[in-house]
Amino acid sequence: MALALLGACGAPDPAVTRGAPYDPYEQSNRLNHERNKRIDRAVLRPVAAGYSAFVPDDVETVISNFSTNLSLPGAMVNNILQGNGVGLTSDFYRFLVNSTLGLGGLIDVATDLNMPAKSDADFGQTLYVWGVHEGPYVELPLLGPSTSRAAAGRVVDLFTNPLGYAIEDPEAYYALGARGARALSGRGRYSESIDSVLYDSADSYAATRSLYLQNRRYKVGSSGSGAYLDPYDTTGGTPAAAPVSAEFEDPYDQ
């Protein structure tokens, strides 16, 4: 991860400045992509389908709300690092309202009160704000598509959430379980859309890479004229400029 971050700090590849994917590791990335698809087909997709069929929709929503609420302190830390006062304030009040009136985040009261949506800030975005270049595209085993900057950010995000230090065992496993359940819920709920990208595309690797990079650049604020939904986006959010209406979840996000 340190080497990946150093690579991302270097001079950007000319292809990146033109909006084209910078993919010097395409051969190994394609191998990882095929392995990830096999794991998804053999394990994740059937388990997610069974989970969505067995667990009532209302229960899935409650678990997803709980997991999302627990992620907000980490987003607040990144908003501080980015100097984003608006995002920090929005996430703080959402966390405060949902943790109290929402019974620990089980109920998304903040949305019912028309409070601004969560910022979904992460350390990959923070690195972008600090001037770190995107770096090469990489397909990570199990975790799916990323860039060297985003991959380094995901590692740091494991340690930036203050709740990770405040919640002790065995309660800490509840948060981990809720996050896994949210991933299964998303994979099952948007199965048709995800399958169309992973299994119905002429070149699922190229399609996934394009969708991920454009969505990620939109998220950090460096996109061009178009923004696309990402089949690996765990937020389930729909960018305002997105030209399609389907939502996707990340089959590899645990």
Summary of the structure (lengths in Angstrom):
residues: 254
radius of gyration: 17.9
end to end distance: 18.9
largest distance: 50.5
contacts: 794
relative contact order: 0.15
helix: 61%
strand: 3%
